[in-house]
Amino acid sequence: MKHFSDIDKSIDITKPFIMGIDEAGRGPVMGPLVYGCCFAPISETATISKMKFNDSKKLTEQQRNHLFQKMCDSNKILGFEVDVISPEILSEKMLLKKPISLNVISHESAMGLIRSVLSKGINVQELYLDTVGTPATYQAMLKNHFPEISKIVVSKKADSLYPIVSAASICAKVIRDHEITSKNFDDLEIQDEDDQLSTEFGSGYPSDPVTKFWLTKNRDKVFGYPSFIRFSWSTADNAMRGNCFGVEWNLDKSTKISETMFNDIAVGQKRKRFTFFNDNNLENCINDF
């Protein structure tokens, strides 16, 4: 899901632009990971510095909302775009047979934002990012993917060093906060009022006592948690382990699941069936498998 505010059409996008990228919600066990970017003509760098952007973690919610509104009202100076990566997507990718790491997911989101801005014809010539992994490695990868950008800087604490990254940080944080506070679990269609899930889940960080209490209080013994929770996080796994029903796989002791489920089958060769199906006289009703 993407949110964006394009720069005013009166701005000449062929002139050199500066761009910053940062994220919000990398560590929490619940809610989305949000990547944000902000871009503006390099000639507006001094103006952006005067707008008093700062690392979103150092600002109050009121200050962030005020600055975000200022950004929305300043499209003759800058534009922004935000990529919201849902907890379902995070869990799906990180729990694949060949897991996709959070660093790779982060890199792909950042590069997606860069491609999106470049595809609009915006002449990005300076790019600043908060690092994910080793700064030098990340920077080299970006230079390889985007040779048309003359200056790329990947740095630790970039959201405190570069106002354009601070602005991106604010975009990401405000959008993530909105995604969190607007969550009401109506999609679960729970009929019994006593079973309604509380929305008092704190910050979502594993160390937050309110979040820990929510995970303990609101787990289901069969399904664990709603998709709002990142099942790929060890915090969620540990909270369910021993407190929710497990799953028993009926396999031959000599058979590994990887051998039977994931290996390629030669043309004309039949896949060996699990003994569970044979023992229970179960047959396929369709041949789509």
Secondary structure, DSSP 8 states (H G I E B T S, - for coil): -EEEE---TTS-TTS-EEEEEEEE-SS-SBS-EEEEEEEEEGGGHHHHHHTT---GGGS-HHHHHHHHHHHHT-TTT-EEEEEEE-HHHHHHHHTSSS---HHHHHHHHHHHHHHHHHHTT--EEEEEEE-SS-HHHHHHHHHHH-TT-SEEEEETTHHHH-HHHHHHHHHHHHHHHHHHHT---GGG----GGG---S--TT--TT-HHHHHHHHHS-BTTTBS-TTB-TTSHHHHHHHTTTS--------TT--HHHHHSS---TT------HHHHHTT---SSS--
